[in-house]
Amino acid sequence: DGGITQSPKYLFRKEGQNVTLSCEQNLNHDAMYWYRQDPGQGLRLIYYSQIVNDFQKGDIAEGYSVSREKKESFPLTVTSAQKNPTAFYLCASSIGVSLTDTQYFGPGTRLTVL
Amino acid sequence: AQKVTQAQTEISVVEKEDVTLDCVYETRDTTYYLFWYKQPPSGELVFLIRRNSFDEQNEISGRYSWNFQKSTSSFNFTITASQVVDSAVYFCALSEAWNSGGSNYKLTFGKGTLLTVNP
């Protein structure tokens, strides 16, 4: 079945450690996104990628980094520079970044920094 | 700047009641899209509907219906005869260009409405 997978579902890390969240899609979508969700808040865009080897900062990119070496994969690294990394992270993909393109989401990764 | 407001933080109903979730948006664009997503307790966002700014016809899909009124910048979502499985957080989102005249678009989400349907 086509879809978006994120792993792991739950992740615990010590403060000061970098951590990488995985996102894979087999929908043949060009565009991929990372969002952060905090309790009682909407989703905020961290980074997005229109196409392989290209990515752009979203609204809250500080303390995060991404790569897009393959069309199917868009890993997110939460660095030690991110001051409040504990959150729920959602990955999404869409055919493109045009107005009409619908984003489809993965199951999310809940990161807790101890 | 665009903005999406979901004024209802939480709603609680009893099964079989009808419930309407409100969404009000602000945008300077004349062409835009509006979306509704459902986030059940499992966490994944599930796409429900997409509506463009030129189509104000109401849409019905089973127990779900959407009322888009451009004059009041609202895109409300009604669930008829609610069921326990409808319990979730519902997000309204607006798609518009990153920059004026740009070709890249992003979604701006409201803060969501937590709907609890009690048996």
Contacts between the chains, C-beta under 8 A, distances in Angstrom:
chain1	res1	chain2	res2	distance
A	40	B	9	7.3
A	40	B	111	6.6
A	40	B	112	7.8
A	41	B	111	5.7
A	41	B	112	7.9
A	42	B	4	7.5
A	42	B	91	6.4
A	42	B	108	8.0
A	42	B	109	3.6
A	42	B	110	5.5
A	42	B	111	4.6
A	42	B	112	6.0
A	43	B	45	7.8
A	43	B	91	7.2
A	43	B	107	7.8
A	43	B	109	4.6
A	44	B	109	7.9
A	45	B	106	6.1
A	45	B	107	7.6
A	48	B	106	7.3
A	50	B	104	7.0
A	56	B	104	7.7
A	58	B	106	7.4
A	88	B	43	6.5
A	90	B	43	7.7
A	90	B	44	7.9
A	90	B	45	6.5
A	92	B	45	7.6
A	97	B	103	7.7
A	97	B	104	4.7
A	97	B	105	5.7
A	97	B	106	7.9
A	98	B	103	7.0
A	98	B	105	6.3
A	99	B	31	6.7
A	99	B	32	7.3
A	99	B	33	5.9
A	99	B	95	5.9
A	99	B	96	7.6
A	99	B	97	7.6
A	99	B	105	4.9
A	100	B	33	6.5
A	100	B	50	7.8
A	100	B	52	7.5
A	101	B	105	7.4
A	102	B	35	7.1
A	102	B	47	5.8
A	102	B	50	5.6
A	103	B	47	7.6
A	103	B	107	6.2
A	104	B	47	6.1
A	105	B	37	7.6
A	105	B	44	5.7
A	105	B	45	3.9
A	105	B	46	7.6
A	105	B	47	7.8
A	106	B	44	6.7
A	107	B	42	6.7
A	107	B	43	6.0
A	107	B	44	4.4
A	108	B	43	4.2
A	108	B	44	6.3
A	110	B	43	7.5
